[in-house]
Amino acid sequence: TQRPLPNKVCSYLCRRPLASLIKLKHQDTRNLVYKTLRELRDGTLQVRYDLFPAGEEVMRYRRCWTGGLGTEIGSDGEERQIVYSEEKKALLSPRLSGEIPNKVADWLQCKFLNLVDLAVARNRANAGGGEGGIG
């Protein structure tokens, strides 16, 4: 028996932008933890990840203005398309094989917001938790 195509696939085939078809689920914990976030003058977001015990990795992210999910740029300058997991409802790093942190995913999807617009001030008493700080 033949099963109909899922609605998202049909919408994508009808040329709806991929970014408009996904719903991200914010997680309290992600397996990729960042140390710092920094917007650069070239319009990219630089993220310094803590990859314990392997050390640190610096990635840059570029938004897609035509409805895509964006790209990830490694330290070697190679760009790779961001991946969406329907099962996890999360954006995945093609290089680091993990879920992209919430703030990075929000930055990629909110085309007209700066990083400062996404930053939420935390009470000093609660400053120890979370997925990282903005530096």
C-alpha positions as YAML, in Angstrom:
chain: A
units: angstrom
residues:
- id: 1
  name: THR
  ca: [0.00, 0.00, 0.00]
- id: 2
  name: GLN
  ca: [1.14, 3.49, -0.71]
- id: 3
  name: ARG
  ca: [1.29, 6.08, 2.05]
- id: 4
  name: PRO
  ca: [0.82, 9.78, 1.31]
- id: 5
  name: LEU
  ca: [3.82, 12.08, 1.67]
- id: 6
  name: PRO
  ca: [4.07, 14.00, 4.96]
- id: 7
  name: ASN
  ca: [2.75, 17.56, 4.87]
- id: 8
  name: LYS
  ca: [6.22, 19.05, 5.38]
- id: 9
  name: VAL
  ca: [7.58, 17.18, 2.37]
- id: 10
  name: CYS
  ca: [4.64, 18.28, 0.20]
- id: 11
  name: SER
  ca: [5.06, 21.90, 1.31]
- id: 12
  name: TYR
  ca: [8.79, 21.79, 0.59]
- id: 13
  name: LEU
  ca: [8.14, 20.32, -2.86]
- id: 14
  name: CYS
  ca: [5.71, 23.20, -3.45]
- id: 15
  name: ARG
  ca: [8.66, 25.57, -2.83]
- id: 16
  name: ARG
  ca: [7.89, 26.69, 0.70]
- id: 17
  name: PRO
  ca: [11.12, 27.71, 2.47]
- id: 18
  name: LEU
  ca: [12.46, 24.97, 4.72]
- id: 19
  name: ALA
  ca: [12.95, 27.32, 7.68]
- id: 20
  name: SER
  ca: [9.21, 28.11, 7.69]
- id: 21
  name: LEU
  ca: [8.31, 24.41, 7.96]
- id: 22
  name: ILE
  ca: [10.19, 23.54, 11.14]
- id: 23
  name: LYS
  ca: [9.38, 24.05, 14.80]
- id: 24
  name: LEU
  ca: [12.31, 23.92, 17.18]
- id: 25
  name: LYS
  ca: [11.85, 22.51, 20.66]
- id: 26
  name: HIS
  ca: [13.96, 24.32, 23.23]
- id: 27
  name: GLN
  ca: [15.88, 21.91, 25.42]
- id: 28
  name: ASP
  ca: [17.25, 22.61, 28.89]
- id: 29
  name: THR
  ca: [20.39, 20.70, 28.01]
- id: 30
  name: ARG
  ca: [22.16, 20.25, 24.72]
- id: 31
  name: ASN
  ca: [25.17, 18.06, 24.14]
- id: 32
  name: LEU
  ca: [27.11, 20.98, 22.59]
- id: 33
  name: VAL
  ca: [28.00, 23.57, 25.22]
- id: 34
  name: TYR
  ca: [29.35, 26.97, 24.22]
- id: 35
  name: LYS
  ca: [31.75, 29.18, 26.13]
- id: 36
  name: THR
  ca: [31.28, 32.42, 24.20]
- id: 37
  name: LEU
  ca: [29.10, 33.89, 21.44]
- id: 38
  name: ARG
  ca: [30.21, 36.84, 19.34]
- id: 39
  name: GLU
  ca: [28.67, 38.55, 16.33]
- id: 40
  name: LEU
  ca: [31.28, 39.52, 13.76]
- id: 41
  name: ARG
  ca: [31.24, 42.43, 11.34]
- id: 42
  name: ASP
  ca: [30.83, 40.08, 8.38]
- id: 43
  name: GLY
  ca: [27.37, 39.11, 9.69]
- id: 44
  name: THR
  ca: [28.36, 35.73, 11.12]
- id: 45
  name: LEU
  ca: [28.09, 34.43, 14.66]
- id: 46
  name: GLN
  ca: [31.29, 33.05, 16.17]
- id: 47
  name: VAL
  ca: [30.77, 30.32, 18.77]
- id: 48
  name: ARG
  ca: [33.50, 28.88, 20.97]
- id: 49
  name: TYR
  ca: [32.48, 25.37, 22.04]
- id: 50
  name: ASP
  ca: [33.80, 23.47, 25.05]
- id: 51
  name: LEU
  ca: [34.31, 19.92, 23.78]
- id: 52
  name: PHE
  ca: [35.42, 18.26, 27.00]
- id: 53
  name: PRO
  ca: [37.77, 16.34, 27.09]
- id: 54
  name: ALA
  ca: [38.91, 17.15, 23.53]
- id: 55
  name: GLY
  ca: [39.37, 20.90, 24.14]
- id: 56
  name: GLU
  ca: [37.75, 23.80, 22.30]
- id: 57
  name: GLU
  ca: [36.38, 24.29, 18.80]
- id: 58
  name: VAL
  ca: [35.50, 27.63, 17.18]
- id: 59
  name: MET
  ca: [32.70, 27.66, 14.60]
- id: 60
  name: ARG
  ca: [31.02, 30.45, 12.69]
- id: 61
  name: TYR
  ca: [27.39, 30.44, 11.58]
- id: 62
  name: ARG
  ca: [25.87, 32.30, 8.66]
- id: 63
  name: ARG
  ca: [22.16, 32.96, 8.28]
- id: 64
  name: CYS
  ca: [20.37, 32.02, 5.08]
- id: 65
  name: TRP
  ca: [18.29, 34.90, 3.72]
- id: 66
  name: THR
  ca: [16.39, 32.75, 1.21]
- id: 67
  name: GLY
  ca: [14.56, 30.51, 3.69]
- id: 68
  name: GLY
  ca: [17.22, 27.90, 4.40]
- id: 69
  name: LEU
  ca: [18.53, 26.86, 7.80]
- id: 70
  name: GLY
  ca: [21.95, 28.48, 7.48]
- id: 71
  name: THR
  ca: [25.52, 27.23, 7.26]
- id: 72
  name: GLU
  ca: [28.26, 26.29, 9.69]
- id: 73
  name: ILE
  ca: [31.83, 27.38, 8.91]
- id: 74
  name: GLY
  ca: [34.70, 25.45, 10.44]
- id: 75
  name: SER
  ca: [38.16, 26.74, 11.30]
- id: 76
  name: ASP
  ca: [39.34, 25.50, 7.87]
- id: 77
  name: GLY
  ca: [36.82, 27.80, 6.14]
- id: 78
  name: GLU
  ca: [34.67, 24.97, 4.77]
- id: 79
  name: GLU
  ca: [30.93, 25.68, 4.87]
- id: 80
  name: ARG
  ca: [28.37, 22.97, 5.55]
- id: 81
  name: GLN
  ca: [24.58, 23.19, 5.62]
- id: 82
  name: ILE
  ca: [22.87, 23.05, 9.02]
- id: 83
  name: VAL
  ca: [20.82, 19.87, 9.48]
- id: 84
  name: TYR
  ca: [17.34, 19.61, 11.02]
- id: 85
  name: SER
  ca: [16.31, 16.55, 13.04]
- id: 86
  name: GLU
  ca: [12.55, 15.96, 12.98]
- id: 87
  name: GLU
  ca: [12.91, 13.40, 15.77]
- id: 88
  name: LYS
  ca: [14.73, 15.78, 18.14]
- id: 89
  name: LYS
  ca: [13.07, 18.96, 16.83]
- id: 90
  name: ALA
  ca: [16.52, 20.55, 16.82]
- id: 91
  name: LEU
  ca: [19.17, 21.94, 14.51]
- id: 92
  name: LEU
  ca: [22.27, 19.75, 14.29]
- id: 93
  name: SER
  ca: [25.89, 20.62, 13.68]
- id: 94
  name: PRO
  ca: [27.17, 18.75, 10.62]
- id: 95
  name: ARG
  ca: [30.78, 18.95, 11.88]
- id: 96
  name: LEU
  ca: [30.40, 18.38, 15.61]
- id: 97
  name: SER
  ca: [27.55, 15.85, 15.39]
- id: 98
  name: GLY
  ca: [25.47, 17.41, 18.14]
- id: 99
  name: GLU
  ca: [22.45, 19.63, 18.75]
- id: 100
  name: ILE
  ca: [23.15, 23.33, 18.23]
- id: 101
  name: PRO
  ca: [22.53, 25.36, 21.44]
- id: 102
  name: ASN
  ca: [19.21, 27.22, 21.75]
- id: 103
  name: LYS
  ca: [20.69, 30.73, 21.45]
- id: 104
  name: VAL
  ca: [22.57, 29.80, 18.27]
- id: 105
  name: ALA
  ca: [19.45, 28.20, 16.76]
- id: 106
  name: ASP
  ca: [17.38, 31.28, 17.68]
- id: 107
  name: TRP
  ca: [20.01, 33.56, 16.12]
- id: 108
  name: LEU
  ca: [19.92, 31.53, 12.90]
- id: 109
  name: GLN
  ca: [16.11, 31.67, 12.71]
- id: 110
  name: CYS
  ca: [15.50, 35.27, 13.87]
- id: 111
  name: LYS
  ca: [16.88, 37.04, 10.81]
- id: 112
  name: PHE
  ca: [16.45, 40.60, 12.06]
- id: 113
  name: LEU
  ca: [17.56, 40.20, 15.67]
- id: 114
  name: ASN
  ca: [21.05, 40.78, 16.98]
- id: 115
  name: LEU
  ca: [22.65, 38.59, 19.59]
- id: 116
  name: VAL
  ca: [21.99, 41.23, 22.25]
- id: 117
  name: ASP
  ca: [18.25, 40.94, 21.50]
- id: 118
  name: LEU
  ca: [18.41, 37.21, 22.31]
- id: 119
  name: ALA
  ca: [20.46, 37.60, 25.49]
- id: 120
  name: VAL
  ca: [18.47, 37.35, 28.70]
- id: 121
  name: ALA
  ca: [19.95, 38.88, 31.81]
- id: 122
  name: ARG
  ca: [20.18, 36.34, 34.60]
- id: 123
  name: ASN
  ca: [19.96, 36.90, 38.32]
- id: 124
  name: ARG
  ca: [23.39, 36.51, 39.96]
- id: 125
  name: ALA
  ca: [22.01, 33.79, 42.23]
- id: 126
  name: ASN
  ca: [21.11, 31.71, 39.16]
- id: 127
  name: ALA
  ca: [24.17, 32.59, 37.07]
- id: 128
  name: GLY
  ca: [25.86, 29.21, 37.57]
- id: 129
  name: GLY
  ca: [23.48, 27.14, 35.41]
- id: 130
  name: GLY
  ca: [22.58, 27.16, 31.75]
- id: 131
  name: GLU
  ca: [24.37, 26.27, 28.59]
- id: 132
  name: GLY
  ca: [26.99, 29.00, 28.58]
- id: 133
  name: GLY
  ca: [27.60, 32.69, 28.75]
- id: 134
  name: ILE
  ca: [27.79, 35.46, 26.24]
- id: 135
  name: GLY
  ca: [31.32, 36.77, 26.05]
...
